[in-house]
Structure formats: C-alpha cells, structure tokens
Amino acid sequence: ETVELCQHNRLIALNILQAFRESEDLQWPPTADDMELTPENLLPTDLVRFLSMVMAGKEDMEMNEKMKRL
C-alpha cells in the first residue's frame, strides 16, 4: 500500500510539473483583473489535489471560506 501511495503521489507530482510547464506566465505586479481570478483558474487541479492529500490526507476536500481565502 505504501508503494502504491508513493507511485500515486509521484504521478500527481509529474502532472503538476507538466501543468506548470504548460501554464501561462503571470505578469508582475498583478493587475486588478488578476485579483478577480478564482483559484480554480490559477492553480492546476492536480496541485490542489496533491496539497489536499498532504495537508488533510484526502484528495477531494471541500474548502471552507477560510481555506478559500488562503
């Protein structure tokens, strides 16, 4: 089971890396329009799933308002 979890996390990490490589650059400093983007439009889904697994031990987490602000 530990080996399967490691392989699963490795695949997620590879997907995150691929999404990062394919993502568009964000300009700095951000514009007012950039501040209106939702996390779903900024972060790769695999990154969110990976962080949920690391922080909460499960991939699909419903975010409360505090988590959305973070």
C-alpha positions as CSV (number, residue, x, y, z in Angstrom):
1,E,0.0,0.0,0.0
2,T,2.8,2.4,0.8
3,V,4.5,1.7,-2.6
4,E,1.2,2.4,-4.4
5,L,0.7,5.6,-2.5
6,C,4.3,6.7,-3.4
7,Q,3.6,5.9,-7.1
8,H,0.3,7.7,-7.0
9,N,1.9,10.8,-5.5
10,R,4.8,10.6,-8.0
11,L,2.2,10.7,-10.8
12,I,0.5,13.6,-9.3
13,A,3.8,15.4,-8.9
14,L,4.6,14.8,-12.6
15,N,1.2,16.1,-13.6
16,I,1.8,19.2,-11.5
17,L,5.2,19.8,-13.2
18,Q,3.7,19.3,-16.6
19,A,0.9,21.8,-15.8
20,F,3.4,24.3,-14.6
21,R,5.4,24.0,-17.8
22,E,2.3,24.5,-19.9
23,S,0.9,27.3,-17.8
24,E,0.9,30.9,-19.0
25,D,3.2,33.4,-17.2
26,L,1.5,35.7,-14.8
27,Q,2.6,39.3,-15.0
28,W,4.1,41.1,-12.0
29,P,2.8,43.1,-10.4
30,P,-0.7,41.6,-10.9
31,T,-3.4,43.8,-12.4
32,A,-6.8,44.5,-10.8
33,D,-8.2,41.9,-13.2
34,D,-5.7,39.3,-12.0
35,M,-7.1,39.7,-8.4
36,E,-10.5,38.7,-9.6
37,L,-9.4,35.3,-10.8
38,T,-10.6,32.3,-8.8
39,P,-8.2,29.7,-7.5
40,E,-9.6,27.2,-10.0
41,N,-8.3,29.5,-12.8
42,L,-4.9,29.9,-11.2
43,L,-3.9,26.6,-9.8
44,P,-3.6,23.3,-11.6
45,T,-6.2,20.8,-10.3
46,D,-3.5,18.2,-9.7
47,L,-1.7,20.7,-7.4
48,V,-4.8,21.3,-5.4
49,R,-5.4,17.5,-5.1
50,F,-1.8,16.9,-4.0
51,L,-1.9,19.7,-1.4
52,S,-5.2,18.4,-0.1
53,M,-3.6,14.9,0.2
54,V,-0.6,16.3,2.0
55,M,-2.5,18.6,4.4
56,A,-5.7,16.6,5.0
57,G,-4.9,13.1,4.0
58,K,-7.6,13.0,1.3
59,E,-7.7,14.2,-2.3
60,D,-11.1,15.7,-2.5
61,M,-11.7,18.3,0.1
62,E,-14.5,20.8,0.3
63,M,-13.0,24.1,1.1
64,N,-14.5,26.4,3.7
65,E,-14.3,30.2,3.4
66,K,-11.1,30.5,5.4
67,M,-9.3,28.0,3.2
68,K,-10.6,29.8,0.1
69,R,-9.0,33.0,1.3
70,L,-5.7,31.3,1.9
